[in-house]
Amino acid sequence: MGFSCTASFLPSPAYLHGLHLPPLTPIQLPQSRGLSSPLRLATTSSTSGDAAAAAGIGTRLSGVIGIGEEFKMRARKFRVRASGEEISPLFSAGTKLIAVSSAVTVTLAVANRVLYKLALVPMKQYPFFLAQFTTFGYVVIYFSILYIRYRIGIVSDEMLALPKSRFVAVGMLEALGVVTGMSAGAMLPGPAIPILSQTFLVWQLAFSTVLLGRKYSLNQIIGCLLVAAGVVIAVTSGSKSGQMALDVDFIWPAVMIVSSAFQAGASIIKESVFIDAASRLKKKSLDIFVVNSFGSGFQALFVLLFLPLLSNLKGIPFAQLPLYLKNGAGCFLNIGDNTTGCDGAPWLPLLYIATNIIFNISALNLVKISSAVVASLAIMLSVPLSIYILSLPLPYLPEGTSLSPFFVVGSAILVLGLALYNLPRSPRQTSKNS
């Protein structure tokens, strides 16, 4: 850090103009090294007139100003050495914060995937209930946290007054992503779903370029594609080739790709909310619970409108939906007569929900401080890690599974893609891409 020396302590010529000071007699000291004029200190004398006093003042000021100039030159030299301008952007404070936040998000994403699998052990017959419980339950949780943060002054009236049109768009796109994803998932073979879902990252690159004006270097684009390819190879490594049915209508893979486009569009709009808020709120940073609360609120509203369609897609007639939700709640709480196979509830589902909330907050914070693409890359890294952990014997899942060599190959390609995307760039290229 550079420290600049100022000369604010020097008397101003305007301040001295017109003053009648006592006569001064200059005393010359040894010349200071590096100064063009000797340093003169003044003492009072009773024999000099006003002209001599003015001359003495001028000489004294020139000498002191010479010291000030030397201090400024030294300060400039010190600043050049200490400001860190030549240090690579890879080691900047912002980059370190993104790296730490990415590591936290990856860890929470792994825990979220593993705990979701464990939560489905007691909720095996009620996955639709668990999905809807989280969708509508999060609205209550997020708005409760938002209210508390508003009362203690963290959230301001200006934050709550932001235009809600973007939040409506986020909720609608996420709800459409759920509807189209479930529709296509019911018709597609299992291994095809994670493969087609990797188009999410491609959509993000396209939308961030068009909507946000971002520019990506060649190594970043290739890195993203390698990450997607690595996930595909790792996820499908244990699947049988016969499962990849060829008689599926073309419409359903296209619907799954469109589902990824809806979700990618929602993530880019969330990023645009933070960018727009930076200009509207000036020096204040938008609280992430404003985005989480209103985004989840509008998503729940649109999911409620699509609920009859969603229940039919899951094989639950809409007329039987109230009974299904009642039985699902009984299994979730592990109370009532119909709780066979609900061992592990309610602790496993509650642990998953708590982890999922923290993960969503961490992922949105990563979007806020970096970008939606960086957050997606971090979450993708969690996929092979989760698969590896789930292959081990776990509580309520005692039977482990073996992984094929293709899993290792896919994981290596994924890590290579992440490394390629995060190659350090020159400051000029970084500012241009920003």
N, C-alpha and C positions, 0 to 999 in steps of 0.2 A: 504494500500500500504506500503510495507517495504522499508525502506531507509537503505542502507548499508554504514557503516563508513569506509573510506579508510585511509591509512597512507602515502599517496603520498607526504605529506609535510615533512616527516622525511628525514634527509640526508642519503644518501646511503653509506654503508661502502666502496664501490668501489670509490665513489666520494671523500671520506676522505683519502683514502690510498695514502701515499706519501706526504701529505701536512704537513708543519711545522707551527703549530698554536701557538699563545701566550700561555704561561703557564697558567694552570687552577687550581683553588683551589675549590674543591667541598664543597658546603654548604648543610648540611642535614636538611630537613624539617620534620615535623611530618609525620609519615607513613600514607599513604592513605588507607582507609578501602577497603579491598578486594584485595590489591596488595601484591605480595610476596616480593617485594623489595622496599626500600624507594625511594622517588622521590628526585633527586639531581639536583640542578641548579648550573651552573658553573659561576664563576667570574674570571676575569683575575688576575694573580699574577706574580710578577717578580722574584720569588725565585725558581720555579719548573723547572725541565728539561724536555727533550722530553719524557722520560719514564713516568714521572708523568702526562704529558699532554695526552699521549696515554691512561693511566689508567683512567684518568678523563673522557675522551671521551667514553671509553667503558662502564663505570659506568652510564654515562648520557644516552647513547643509550639503555642500558638494562632497565633503569627505564622508559624511554619514550615508548619503545616497550611494556613494561608491561601495560602502559596506553592504547596503541593501542589494545592489546589483550583483555583488559577489554571492550573497546568500541565495538570490534567485537562480543564478547559474548553477550553484551547487544543488539546489532543490530540484532543478530540472534534471540534472544528471542522476540524482537519487531516484526521482520518479521513474525514469526510464528503466533503471535496474530493478525497481521493486514493484512496478505496476503489474507485472506478469503478462504484458502484451504479447510476448513471444511464446508463452506457454500454449500448448495445443488446446483447442476447445474441448478435447476429449476429457480434460481434467478440470474443467470449469465447475463452479459450485452448482450451476443448474444441471449439468450433465450428471454430476454425482447424485443429486437429488432424484433425477429420473431413474438412474441405475438402482438406487435403493428402493424407490417406489415400485419399480418393475420386479425386483426380487420379492418384495412383500406380496405383490399381486400374483406372481407365479405360485408362491407358497400357498396363498389363500385359494387360488384356483384349483390346485391339486387337492387340498383339503375339501373344497366344495364338491368336486367330482367324486371323491372317495366316499364322503359322508352321504351324498345323494344315493349312491349305490347301496350303502348300509341302511339308509332310511327306507328304501324300497323293500327291504326284507320284511318288516312288519306291514308296510303299506303296499304289498305286492298287488293286492286286488283293488287298490284305490289310488292309483297314480294320478288320475284326473282330479280327485279331491285334493291331493297334495299340491298339484299345480295351481288350482284355483284358490286354495287356502293361502299360498304364498302371494299370488297376484293381488288379492283383495286385502290380505292381512298386512302387506307391506304399506298399503295406503295409510292405514291407521298408524303404523309404527313410524313411518317417515314424517307424516304430518304432526305427530306428537313431538318428535324430536325437533322439527322445524319450529313449533310453537315455543318450546323451551328455549331454543337458541334466539328466537325473536324477543322473548321476555327479558333475557339477560343481555341483550344488546348486540349479539353477534350478527344477527340478520337485521338489516335495516328496512325501512319502508321503501326506499328506492329499489332494493332487490325484489321485494314483493310486487312492485309496480311495473316490473319488466313486462313487455308484451307477451301474451300467452299464446300467440299464434304458433310459435315454434314448438311449444310444449304440446299443443293439440296435434301438430304434425308428427311429433315423436310418438305420442300415444297411439295415433291411428296407424302409423307404419309398423310399430311393434305388434299391434293387434293383428294387422293383416299378415305379418310374418308368421305369427302363431297359427292363424287359420290356414294359410297356404302350406305351411310346413307340415301341419298335421294331416292335411288332405293328401299331400304327396307321400308322406311317410306311410300312410295306410296302404298305398298301392305299390311302393317301391320295395325291392329286396333290401335286407338290412345293410349289407356292405356298401350299397350304392349311396346311402344317405350321408355318411361322413365324407365320401368323395365329393359329392355334389355340394356339400356345405362349405367346402374350401373355396368356392367361388365368392364367398363373403369377403375375403381379403382383396380379391381382384376388383370387386364392386367398390370397396373402400378407396382403393387407389384412384379409380375412375371418378368417383363422386368428390373426393377431396381435391382432385385436380380441377374439376369443372366448377364446383360450388365454392371452394375456398381459395382457388387459384394457386394451390401448392404445386411445386415442381420437384420431381424426384429424379435422382441421378440413375444411371444405368445399373450401378451395383445395388442400389436400393430396390429397383424393380426386379432384378434377377434374384436378389435375396428373398423377397416376398414370395416369388414363384417357387423357390427352393423350399421355403418353409411349408407352403401348401403341399408340395409334392412329398416332402418328408412325412407330413401328417397322414397323407393318403396311404403311403407305403406302410407306416407303422400301424395304423388302425386296421387295415385290411390284411395284415400279415398272417393272421390266424384263420382267415375265412377260406372256405372252399370255393374253388372256381365255379362249381356248379350252382352256387347260390346267386351268382350274377346272372339273373334271368335275362334273356334276350327278347322275350316276347312281351315286354312291358311297352305300353303305348308311349310314344315320344312326348305326349303332353305332360306326363307326370314328372319326368326329369326336368322339363322346362318349368313346371310349377315350383319344383324345389329350388331351382336356380333363381326364380323370381322371389321366392321367400327369402333367400339370402340377400337379394337386392333390397327388399323392404327393411330388413334388419340393419344392413350396412348404411342405408340412407338415414335411419334413425340415429345411428351412432355419429354420423357426420354432422347432423343437425344439432346434436348435443354439443359437439365441439364448437359449432358456430355460435351457440348460445354464450359460451364463455368468451369467445372472441368479440361478440357484439357487446357483452356486458362490460368488457374492459374499457370500451370507449364511453359507454353510458354512465358507468359508475366512477369514471375517472381514476382516482387513486385506490378505490376499494376493490377487493377481490370478491367475486360472486361466490357465495356459500354453496357448496355442492348439494346441500340438503334442499335448497330451492329447486334445483334441477331434478333431483331424485323424487321429491314429493309431487311436484306438478306433473312430471313425466309419468310416474307410476299411477297418479290419479286419473289422467286421461287415458292411459292404457287400460286401466280397470273399467273405465266407462265404455270403451269400445269393445272390450272382451265381453262385458255384460250384454251388449247388443248382439254379439255373435254367439252367445252361449248356447242357444238351441242348435245351431249348426255344429259347434264344437262337441257337444254331447253326442250328437248323432254320429259324428266322425269317430268317436271313441266307442261306438257300439252301445250307447246308453240312450234309450228313447227319452225325449224331453219330458214326457209325462212321468217317467220313473226317476227323474233327476233328484227330486226332493228326498226320496227314500234312499237313493244312492249316497247323497251327501250326509244324511243322518247316520247311515252305517259307517261311512268313512270317518265321520267325527268320532264315533264310538271306538273304532279301531285306533284312531290317532291318539285318543286319550286312554285307550286300553281299559275301557269301562263298558259295562253292559253285558248282555248275554251272547252277542255274536262277535266274540273277540278271538276266535280260533285262528292261530297263525299270526297273531299280532304281538308276538314276543319281541321285546326291545322298544316298544312304544311306551310312553311318549318321548323317552329320552333321545333316542336316535333321530326321530323327526325334528325335535326341538333343537338338537345340536346342529343338524343340517341347516335349519332355518336361520339360526344365529350366525353360523359361518357364512351362509349365503348373503346375509345382509352386510356383514363386514366386507365380504369379497366385492359386492356391488359398489360399496362406498370407495373401496381402494381402487377398483377399476375406473370409476368415474373420476377420481382424483388424478389418476394417471393420464386420463384423457385431458384433464384440465391443464396439467403442467407440461404435457408433451403433445400428443395427438392421438386420434382414434386408431390410426394404423399401428403406432407403437404399442398401444394397449392390446390390440388384437394379436400382435406378434408375441407378447408376453403370455397371453391366455393360450395361444397355440402351443407354446412350449410346455404347458402343463399337461397336454394330451398324452404324449408318450410317458411322461413321469407318472401320470395317474394310472395308465395301463399297466406299467411295471408294478406299482404298489398293489393294484387290484389282482395281480397275478400271484401275490404272496398270500399265505394263510392269514386270515383276519378274523376277529370276533364276528360271529354270525355268518361268516363266509370261510369256513375252515378248509375248504378244498381249493388249493392253489392250482394254477394252470401254467403250462410251459409256453414260452414265447419262441417263435421261430427266428432264424437269423435275419429274416427280412425286417423284423422289428428293430434290430440294432442298426441295420442299414438305413431305415427310414429315420431313426432318431439322429444318426450322424448327419444325414442330409439336412434335417431341420436345424441342427446346431450350426452347420456350415452356412445355411441361409441367414440365420440370425447374425452370425459374425460378419457376413458380407454386407448385410443391411447397415450394420453399425460401424463400418469402417470409418476412421477419423477423416474428416474433410477439412480443407483449408478454410480460414475465416471468410474469404471472399465467396467461396461456394456455399458455405453455410448461410450467410446473409442473403444470398441470391435465392436459395431454396426456401428460406423463411418467408 
